[in-house]
Amino acid sequence: MLEEHVQRWYAQGVQLGVQQGIERGIEQGIQRGIERGMERGIEQGQQKEKRRDVLTILEIRFGELPVSLVEQINVITDIELLAYYLKQAILSDSLSAFQQLFTDTQLSLKPRH
């Protein structure tokens, strides 16, 4: 009789432990998902802001921009590259000089086969 109680308590303890482990795992998974989502959202916001800054500086300095250049800048996701282009937008003597630098940089970044 005592042995049956011990076995039942043991089984209940194991079941409770498994249930608590699953709950903790789910909570941790949700927390990690939230954190990753927030990090990704912040990163995307920084990318968008940098792209906008590059385009704004170019437009202020040189007027209306070619649609193709705007489209190319709007797909860049590398924050460091966007920071580089922001500096170049400020330092370039002309829009054509910036476009040449931009084209050269983009070509150098393409993978070679």
N, C-alpha and C positions, 0 to 999 in steps of 0.2 A: 504494500500500500504506500509506504513512504517512498519507495523507489518510483512508483508511478507518478507521485506528486513531484518528485525531483525532476523526472523526465519531462513532465508537462511544463514545469517552471523553466527548465532549460530551453525547451522548444519555444516558449513564450519570450524568453530573454533573447534568443537568437532572432526570432521574428521581429521583435521590437528593435533590436540592433540593426537589422537589415533595413527596416523601415526608416529609422533615423538616418542611416547612412545614405539612403536614396534621397531623403528630403534635403540633407546637407549638400549632396551632390547637385541636386536641382538648384538650390539656392546659390551655390557657388557658380554654377553655369550661367544662371541668370545675371548674377553680378558681373561676371567676366564679359558677358554679352553687352551689358549696359556700358561698361567701361570702354570696351572696344568701339562700340557705336559712338560714344562721346568723343573718343580720340579721333576717329575717322571724320566725324562732323567738324571738329576743330581744324583738322588738317585740310579738309575741303574748303572751309571758310578762309583759311590762310591762302590757299591757292587762288581762290576767286579774288581775294583782295589784292594779291600781288599782280595778277593778270590785269585787273582793273587799273592799278597804279601805272603799270607799264603803258597801257593804252591811253590813259589820261595824259601822262607826260608827253607821249608822242603827239597826241592830238593838240595839246596846248602849244607845243613847240612848232609843229609842222602842218597843222590843219587837218583836213579830212584824210583819213587813212584808207588804203586799199582794203577792200573786203577780204581778200585772200590773206593779207597779213593779220588782220583781226582774227580771222578763223584759225590761223596757225597758232597764234598766241593763246587763244582760248582753249586749246587742247593740251597745253603744257601743264604737267602736274608736278614737276620737279621744282620745289621751292627755291633751292640754291640757283638753279638755272634762271628762274624768274627774277631773282634778286640781281643776278648778273645783267639780265636784259634791262632791268630798271636803271641800273647804273649807266649802261650804254645808251639808253634813251635820253638820259640827262647829258651825257658827254658827246654824243654824235653830232657832227657838224651839219648833217642833213638827213632827211628821211631816207634818201638813197644809200647813204653811208650806213645807216642803221640796218636797212634791208639787206645790204651786202653782208654785213657782219652776221646778221640773223641767219641768212642762207648758208654762209660758210660754217657757222656753228652747228646748224641742223644737219648739214651734210657730214660733218665730222662725228656726229653722234649716231648716225645710222650704222647698224651692224654690217660688217663686211662679210661676204660669203666666199 
